[in-house]
Amino acid sequence: MEVTIVPVGTESPSVSRYVADIHRVLESAIEPVKVQLTPMSTILEGTLEDLFAVVRRMHEVPFEKGAMRVNTSIRIDERRDKESTMESKLASVREKLQE
């Protein structure tokens, strides 16, 4: 799952403070969720049930910090024919780059 959470109408165009606070939710998550922070979004790996529980808490953080509006985008990539991880997807592309 890829998630991007953007507080709207803050006093500054910078949102890194919000991103850091949201990331703390991931660091303390009881769910077994793997995390990869990127410059534009956060990639999460786990069961959908766990991912949705964690994202719900992440979505609340900007509101708790005073934001009056929050835009959260979620993109889900789920395979059911074989196990797929962040690492296996990258390895597949790297392998093809060697061809």
Rosetta constraint file for C-alpha pairs under 8 A:
AtomPair CA 1 CA 43 HARMONIC 5.74 0.50
AtomPair CA 1 CA 44 HARMONIC 5.13 0.50
AtomPair CA 1 CA 45 HARMONIC 6.32 0.50
AtomPair CA 1 CA 51 HARMONIC 7.62 0.50
AtomPair CA 1 CA 74 HARMONIC 6.77 0.50
AtomPair CA 1 CA 75 HARMONIC 5.53 0.50
AtomPair CA 1 CA 76 HARMONIC 4.45 0.50
AtomPair CA 1 CA 77 HARMONIC 6.11 0.50
AtomPair CA 2 CA 41 HARMONIC 6.68 0.50
AtomPair CA 2 CA 42 HARMONIC 5.73 0.50
AtomPair CA 2 CA 43 HARMONIC 4.52 0.50
AtomPair CA 2 CA 44 HARMONIC 6.21 0.50
AtomPair CA 2 CA 73 HARMONIC 7.99 0.50
AtomPair CA 2 CA 74 HARMONIC 5.65 0.50
AtomPair CA 2 CA 75 HARMONIC 5.01 0.50
AtomPair CA 2 CA 76 HARMONIC 6.45 0.50
AtomPair CA 3 CA 41 HARMONIC 5.82 0.50
AtomPair CA 3 CA 42 HARMONIC 5.42 0.50
AtomPair CA 3 CA 43 HARMONIC 6.47 0.50
AtomPair CA 3 CA 44 HARMONIC 7.69 0.50
AtomPair CA 3 CA 55 HARMONIC 7.81 0.50
AtomPair CA 3 CA 72 HARMONIC 7.02 0.50
AtomPair CA 3 CA 73 HARMONIC 5.61 0.50
AtomPair CA 3 CA 74 HARMONIC 4.59 0.50
AtomPair CA 3 CA 75 HARMONIC 6.50 0.50
AtomPair CA 4 CA 40 HARMONIC 7.35 0.50
AtomPair CA 4 CA 41 HARMONIC 4.86 0.50
AtomPair CA 4 CA 42 HARMONIC 6.48 0.50
AtomPair CA 4 CA 72 HARMONIC 5.62 0.50
AtomPair CA 4 CA 73 HARMONIC 5.18 0.50
AtomPair CA 4 CA 74 HARMONIC 6.68 0.50
AtomPair CA 5 CA 19 HARMONIC 7.96 0.50
AtomPair CA 5 CA 41 HARMONIC 7.86 0.50
AtomPair CA 5 CA 58 HARMONIC 7.96 0.50
AtomPair CA 5 CA 59 HARMONIC 6.65 0.50
AtomPair CA 5 CA 70 HARMONIC 6.93 0.50
AtomPair CA 5 CA 71 HARMONIC 5.81 0.50
AtomPair CA 5 CA 72 HARMONIC 4.37 0.50
AtomPair CA 5 CA 73 HARMONIC 6.50 0.50
AtomPair CA 6 CA 15 HARMONIC 7.51 0.50
AtomPair CA 6 CA 70 HARMONIC 5.68 0.50
AtomPair CA 6 CA 71 HARMONIC 5.10 0.50
AtomPair CA 6 CA 72 HARMONIC 6.26 0.50
AtomPair CA 7 CA 15 HARMONIC 7.49 0.50
AtomPair CA 7 CA 18 HARMONIC 7.80 0.50
AtomPair CA 7 CA 62 HARMONIC 5.98 0.50
AtomPair CA 7 CA 67 HARMONIC 6.00 0.50
AtomPair CA 7 CA 68 HARMONIC 7.85 0.50
AtomPair CA 7 CA 69 HARMONIC 6.03 0.50
AtomPair CA 7 CA 70 HARMONIC 4.41 0.50
AtomPair CA 7 CA 71 HARMONIC 6.28 0.50
AtomPair CA 8 CA 67 HARMONIC 6.73 0.50
AtomPair CA 8 CA 68 HARMONIC 7.17 0.50
AtomPair CA 8 CA 69 HARMONIC 5.23 0.50
AtomPair CA 8 CA 70 HARMONIC 5.65 0.50
AtomPair CA 8 CA 71 HARMONIC 7.10 0.50
AtomPair CA 9 CA 67 HARMONIC 6.95 0.50
AtomPair CA 9 CA 68 HARMONIC 7.24 0.50
AtomPair CA 9 CA 69 HARMONIC 7.08 0.50
AtomPair CA 10 CA 67 HARMONIC 6.39 0.50
AtomPair CA 15 CA 19 HARMONIC 6.30 0.50
AtomPair CA 16 CA 20 HARMONIC 6.09 0.50
AtomPair CA 17 CA 21 HARMONIC 6.35 0.50
AtomPair CA 18 CA 22 HARMONIC 6.07 0.50
AtomPair CA 18 CA 61 HARMONIC 7.59 0.50
AtomPair CA 18 CA 62 HARMONIC 6.32 0.50
AtomPair CA 18 CA 65 HARMONIC 7.92 0.50
AtomPair CA 19 CA 23 HARMONIC 6.00 0.50
AtomPair CA 20 CA 24 HARMONIC 6.39 0.50
AtomPair CA 21 CA 25 HARMONIC 7.04 0.50
AtomPair CA 21 CA 61 HARMONIC 7.00 0.50
AtomPair CA 22 CA 26 HARMONIC 7.08 0.50
AtomPair CA 22 CA 58 HARMONIC 5.41 0.50
AtomPair CA 22 CA 59 HARMONIC 7.94 0.50
AtomPair CA 22 CA 61 HARMONIC 6.02 0.50
AtomPair CA 22 CA 62 HARMONIC 7.85 0.50
AtomPair CA 23 CA 27 HARMONIC 6.39 0.50
AtomPair CA 23 CA 58 HARMONIC 7.88 0.50
AtomPair CA 24 CA 28 HARMONIC 6.29 0.50
AtomPair CA 25 CA 29 HARMONIC 5.98 0.50
AtomPair CA 25 CA 54 HARMONIC 7.68 0.50
AtomPair CA 25 CA 57 HARMONIC 7.16 0.50
AtomPair CA 25 CA 58 HARMONIC 6.26 0.50
AtomPair CA 26 CA 33 HARMONIC 7.98 0.50
AtomPair CA 26 CA 35 HARMONIC 7.52 0.50
AtomPair CA 26 CA 54 HARMONIC 7.24 0.50
AtomPair CA 26 CA 58 HARMONIC 7.82 0.50
AtomPair CA 29 CA 33 HARMONIC 7.68 0.50
AtomPair CA 29 CA 54 HARMONIC 6.97 0.50
AtomPair CA 31 CA 50 HARMONIC 5.81 0.50
AtomPair CA 31 CA 54 HARMONIC 7.50 0.50
AtomPair CA 32 CA 46 HARMONIC 6.62 0.50
AtomPair CA 32 CA 50 HARMONIC 7.42 0.50
AtomPair CA 33 CA 44 HARMONIC 6.41 0.50
AtomPair CA 33 CA 45 HARMONIC 5.54 0.50
AtomPair CA 33 CA 46 HARMONIC 4.98 0.50
AtomPair CA 33 CA 47 HARMONIC 7.93 0.50
AtomPair CA 33 CA 50 HARMONIC 7.17 0.50
AtomPair CA 33 CA 51 HARMONIC 7.00 0.50
AtomPair CA 34 CA 44 HARMONIC 5.58 0.50
AtomPair CA 34 CA 45 HARMONIC 4.89 0.50
AtomPair CA 34 CA 46 HARMONIC 6.56 0.50
AtomPair CA 35 CA 42 HARMONIC 7.04 0.50
AtomPair CA 35 CA 43 HARMONIC 5.80 0.50
AtomPair CA 35 CA 44 HARMONIC 4.79 0.50
AtomPair CA 35 CA 45 HARMONIC 6.56 0.50
AtomPair CA 36 CA 42 HARMONIC 5.78 0.50
AtomPair CA 36 CA 43 HARMONIC 5.00 0.50
AtomPair CA 36 CA 44 HARMONIC 6.50 0.50
AtomPair CA 37 CA 41 HARMONIC 6.54 0.50
AtomPair CA 37 CA 42 HARMONIC 4.55 0.50
AtomPair CA 37 CA 43 HARMONIC 6.34 0.50
AtomPair CA 38 CA 42 HARMONIC 5.65 0.50
AtomPair CA 38 CA 43 HARMONIC 7.53 0.50
AtomPair CA 44 CA 51 HARMONIC 7.15 0.50
AtomPair CA 45 CA 51 HARMONIC 7.42 0.50
AtomPair CA 45 CA 85 HARMONIC 7.34 0.50
AtomPair CA 45 CA 86 HARMONIC 7.46 0.50
AtomPair CA 46 CA 50 HARMONIC 6.46 0.50
AtomPair CA 46 CA 51 HARMONIC 6.15 0.50
AtomPair CA 47 CA 51 HARMONIC 6.08 0.50
AtomPair CA 48 CA 52 HARMONIC 5.97 0.50
AtomPair CA 49 CA 53 HARMONIC 6.35 0.50
AtomPair CA 50 CA 54 HARMONIC 6.27 0.50
AtomPair CA 51 CA 55 HARMONIC 6.04 0.50
AtomPair CA 52 CA 56 HARMONIC 6.02 0.50
AtomPair CA 53 CA 57 HARMONIC 6.71 0.50
AtomPair CA 54 CA 58 HARMONIC 6.24 0.50
AtomPair CA 55 CA 59 HARMONIC 5.97 0.50
AtomPair CA 56 CA 60 HARMONIC 6.64 0.50
AtomPair CA 57 CA 61 HARMONIC 6.86 0.50
AtomPair CA 59 CA 63 HARMONIC 7.87 0.50
AtomPair CA 59 CA 70 HARMONIC 7.39 0.50
AtomPair CA 59 CA 72 HARMONIC 6.75 0.50
AtomPair CA 60 CA 64 HARMONIC 6.30 0.50
AtomPair CA 61 CA 65 HARMONIC 6.30 0.50
AtomPair CA 62 CA 66 HARMONIC 6.40 0.50
AtomPair CA 62 CA 67 HARMONIC 5.32 0.50
AtomPair CA 62 CA 70 HARMONIC 6.87 0.50
AtomPair CA 63 CA 67 HARMONIC 4.70 0.50
AtomPair CA 63 CA 68 HARMONIC 6.18 0.50
AtomPair CA 63 CA 69 HARMONIC 7.26 0.50
AtomPair CA 63 CA 70 HARMONIC 7.30 0.50
AtomPair CA 79 CA 83 HARMONIC 6.99 0.50
AtomPair CA 79 CA 84 HARMONIC 6.79 0.50
AtomPair CA 84 CA 88 HARMONIC 6.12 0.50
AtomPair CA 84 CA 89 HARMONIC 6.86 0.50
AtomPair CA 85 CA 89 HARMONIC 6.23 0.50
AtomPair CA 86 CA 90 HARMONIC 6.42 0.50
AtomPair CA 87 CA 91 HARMONIC 6.03 0.50
AtomPair CA 88 CA 92 HARMONIC 6.08 0.50
AtomPair CA 89 CA 93 HARMONIC 6.56 0.50
AtomPair CA 90 CA 94 HARMONIC 6.17 0.50
AtomPair CA 91 CA 95 HARMONIC 6.02 0.50
AtomPair CA 92 CA 96 HARMONIC 6.43 0.50
AtomPair CA 93 CA 97 HARMONIC 6.26 0.50
AtomPair CA 94 CA 98 HARMONIC 6.58 0.50
AtomPair CA 95 CA 99 HARMONIC 6.97 0.50
